[in-house]
Amino acid sequence: MTLTIRRATAEDVPAIAAMLADDELGALRESLDDLAPYERAFAAIDASDHDVLVVAERDGVVVGTLQLTVLRGLSRRGASRAQIEAVRVASSARGEGLGKRLVRWAVDEAKTRGCAVVQLTSHKSRVDAHRFYLRLGFVQSHEGFKLPLS
């Protein structure tokens, strides 16, 4: 089976939203009843020069996704950093190394875009994901903080 990692299109939004909702956390914060918010967010991401949303497709079926955002900054002598977000693999494709391929794609893309650092956050409850990122060479170097605005 051939796996292709490609830029997402508007037609991929339902599959991406379904993957976002397909775990304990996602089930609490995502809703597939109305895809309009996801479609609006996709349009903004797709129009940005600093964001790329990709999907992994196998035999015409979307089985993975992630978003990469380049953050410009002054620290580290004006270096850019890449933020990896929303790494998801369809439940039917988990355990096949797809997540590893997606993250490696993101790291390579960050290098191509001139980034000095790749970073990501992962919810404290996602212990398996933490082990996964550690195996890929990521280091738990910071504590994250969030402030919900709605």
C-alpha positions in Angstrom: 0.0 0.0 0.0 1.3 3.4 -0.9 1.2 6.2 1.6 1.2 9.8 0.4 1.7 12.9 2.7 0.2 15.9 0.9 -1.3 19.3 1.6 -4.9 19.0 2.8 -7.8 20.2 0.7 -11.2 21.4 1.7 -12.5 18.0 0.7 -10.4 16.5 3.5 -12.0 18.5 6.3 -14.6 15.9 7.3 -12.0 13.1 7.6 -9.7 15.4 9.6 -12.5 16.5 11.9 -13.4 12.8 12.5 -9.9 12.0 13.5 -9.8 15.0 15.9 -12.9 13.6 17.6 -11.7 10.0 17.7 -10.3 9.8 21.2 -11.3 10.6 24.8 -10.2 14.2 24.7 -11.5 14.8 21.2 -14.9 13.4 22.0 -15.2 16.1 24.7 -14.2 19.1 22.7 -15.1 18.3 19.1 -18.5 18.2 17.4 -19.2 16.7 14.0 -22.7 18.0 13.9 -21.7 21.2 12.1 -18.5 21.2 10.0 -18.7 24.9 9.3 -16.3 25.9 12.0 -13.7 23.4 10.7 -14.2 24.6 7.2 -13.7 28.3 8.2 -10.5 27.3 10.1 -9.3 25.3 7.2 -9.7 28.3 4.8 -7.7 30.5 7.2 -4.9 27.9 7.6 -4.8 27.2 3.8 -4.5 30.9 3.1 -1.6 31.4 5.5 2.0 31.4 4.4 3.0 30.3 7.9 0.7 27.3 8.2 0.5 24.0 6.4 -2.1 21.3 7.1 -1.3 17.9 5.7 -2.9 14.6 5.4 -1.5 11.1 5.0 -3.5 9.2 2.4 -3.4 5.5 1.8 -5.3 4.0 -1.2 -7.4 7.1 -1.5 -8.4 7.2 2.2 -7.2 9.9 4.6 -5.6 8.0 7.6 -3.5 10.8 9.3 -3.1 14.5 9.7 -1.0 17.2 11.3 -0.6 21.0 11.2 2.7 22.8 11.0 3.0 26.5 11.9 6.1 28.6 11.5 6.4 31.1 14.4 8.6 34.1 13.8 10.5 35.5 16.8 13.3 37.6 18.1 14.7 35.0 20.6 17.5 32.7 19.5 18.9 35.6 17.4 15.7 36.0 15.4 15.2 32.4 14.7 11.9 30.9 13.5 10.4 27.9 15.3 7.9 25.3 14.0 4.9 24.3 16.0 3.4 20.9 15.3 -0.3 20.6 16.2 -3.1 18.2 15.9 -1.2 15.0 15.1 -3.8 12.4 14.5 -3.8 8.9 13.0 -7.1 7.1 12.2 -7.8 4.3 14.7 -7.8 1.8 11.8 -4.2 2.8 11.0 -2.6 3.1 14.4 0.5 1.1 15.3 1.8 1.1 11.7 4.4 3.8 12.0 2.3 6.4 10.3 2.6 9.0 13.1 6.3 8.6 12.9 6.3 9.4 9.2 4.0 12.4 9.7 6.2 13.9 12.4 9.4 13.2 10.4 7.8 15.0 7.4 7.0 18.0 9.7 10.6 18.1 11.0 12.0 18.0 7.5 9.6 20.7 6.4 10.6 22.8 9.3 14.2 22.5 8.3 13.3 23.4 4.7 11.6 26.5 6.0 14.7 27.6 8.0 13.4 26.9 11.5 15.8 26.4 14.4 13.5 24.5 16.6 10.5 22.2 16.3 8.1 22.2 19.3 4.8 20.7 20.2 2.4 20.3 23.1 0.6 17.2 24.2 -2.2 17.0 26.8 -0.9 15.6 30.1 -3.4 12.7 29.8 -1.8 11.5 26.5 0.9 9.3 28.1 1.3 7.1 25.1 1.8 10.2 22.9 4.5 11.4 25.3 6.4 8.2 25.0 6.0 8.4 21.2 7.5 11.9 21.0 10.3 11.0 23.3 11.2 8.0 21.1 11.4 10.5 18.1 14.0 12.6 20.0 11.8 15.3 21.4 12.7 16.5 24.9 10.2 17.6 27.6 12.0 20.9 28.2 9.1 23.2 29.3 5.9 23.4 31.2 3.0 24.6 29.1 0.2 27.0 30.2 -3.1 27.8 28.6 -5.8 30.3 29.3 -9.2 29.4 27.8 -10.9 32.5 26.3 -14.3 31.1 25.8 
